[in-house]
Amino acid sequence: MDRKQVIRIGVLVLAYVLLGNARSIQPNPFIPGANIAVNMFVPVLAGVLFGMRAGILVGVLGTFLTALTPAGSVFEWLAIIPHGIMGGIAGHLRGKLPSPIVACSLIVGHVLNLVMFISFNAMQTSMLTGALLYGLLYETFMGVVALMLVAGIYRLAGGTD
């Protein structure tokens, strides 16, 4: 990895951690002890802009470092691998599909998170209600919109992939 790649990944990991600790982050109304994951789009953004390795690293490092902060919880610890996979999938699909479709790899992250949460008893299967799924779809939609805006601004500003 060259210096430019290290800086890009570092900036995106920092963005992930800062978004994960933002005071405006709201508790997830469907999963007690969890927050709405506005930072989940960052590993996908890394994958879309800079490829699979960047997506994986931002997902794993960003989630791990956030787990160590005051915003950390069991949910953050359980999300480390899913967020790395999500960023890696986005990077793998980069250039093969249009960016809005690649951004939907956020859905993969949500599904893997739910699998981890249920597997490690952080969440009960009875919590898988229509309201939760609707909330995750809404969160995914907002993540796709945020990703497209940030990626578009980056590219308009002359950023190269």
ZAPA-398673 format. One record per residue (C-alpha): x, y, z; residue in one letter. Coordinates in steps of 0.1 Angstrom, whole numbers, plus 2048, in hexadecimal, padded with zeros to 3 digits. Layout:
BEGIN
XYZA/...
end
This chain:
BEGIN
800800800M/80D8227F7D/80B84180DR/7ED84F7FAK/7D982F801Q/7E382F826V/7D7853829I/7B684B817R/7AF82D82EI/7B984184DG/7A285D844V/78584683EL/78C83285EV/78C853871L/76B85D860A/75C83B86AY/76684088FV/75B864890L/73985C881L/73583F899G/73B8578B6N/7278758AAA/7108838C4R/6F38848ACS/6F385E8A9I/6D38508B5Q/6CD82F8C7P/6BE8158B1N/69A8138BBP/6987EE8B1F/6B77E08C1I/6BD7E98E6P/6E17F48ECG/6E97FB8C7A/6EB81B8B4N/6E0824891I/6FE81C87CA/70383B867V/728833863N/721812851M/72382382FF/74882C834V/75780982DP/74180780EV/74D82A804L/77081E808A/7697FF7F2G/7578147D7V/77282E7D5L/79281B7DCF/78C7F57D8G/7887D67ECM/7A77D9802R/79D7FC80DA/7797F1814G/7847D4829I/79E7E883DL/786805843V/76A7EE84EG/7807D9866V/7967F5874L/77A80F876G/7637F7888T/77E7EA89FF/78980D8A9L/7658188AET/7607FA8C5A/77C8088DBL/76B82A8DFT/74E8368F4P/73682C8D8A/7438098D9G/72C7ED8E3S/7287C88DEV/7177D08BDF/7367E38B0E/74D7C68BAW/7367AD8A7L/7357C4889A/75B7C4882I/75B7A786AI/7397AF859P/7457D3852H/7667C6843G/7537AE82DI/73A7C9823M/7567E1819G/7697C5807G/74A7BC7F3I/7457E07E8A/7697E17DDG/7667C07CAH/7477CC7B8L/7567EF7B1R/7577F578BG/7427D6784K/7217E578EL/714809791P/71E81A7B2S/6FA81C7BFP/6F67F67BCI/7187F07CBV/70E8077E8A/6F27EF7EFC/70D7D87FES/7027E981DL/6E77CF81EI/7017B4821V/7107C683FG/6EE7C8850H/6E67A4849V/708799856L/7047AF875N/6E379F87DL/6F277C879V/70E786891M/6F77978AAF/6E07788ABI/6FC75F8ABS/70D76F8C9F/6EC7758DBN/6EE79B8D9A/6CC79B8C9M/6AF7838C9Q/69F7768A9T/67E7828B7S/68B7A58B0M/68B79F88BL/66B7B1884T/65E7C4867G/6667E5879A/68B7DA87DL/68E7D0858L/67D7F084DY/695804863G/6B37F1853L/6A67F8830L/6A281D839Y/6C581E848E/6D280D828T/6C1826812F/6D0843825M/6F2833824G/6EF82F7FEV/6E58537FAV/70285F811A/71B8497FEL/7108567DCM/71287A7E9L/7358767F8V/7438627DBA/73487B7C2G/7448987D5I/7658867D7Y/76587F7B2R/75A8A37A9L/7768B17BFA/78E89E7A9G/7948807BFG/7A18617ADT/79883E7B4D/
end
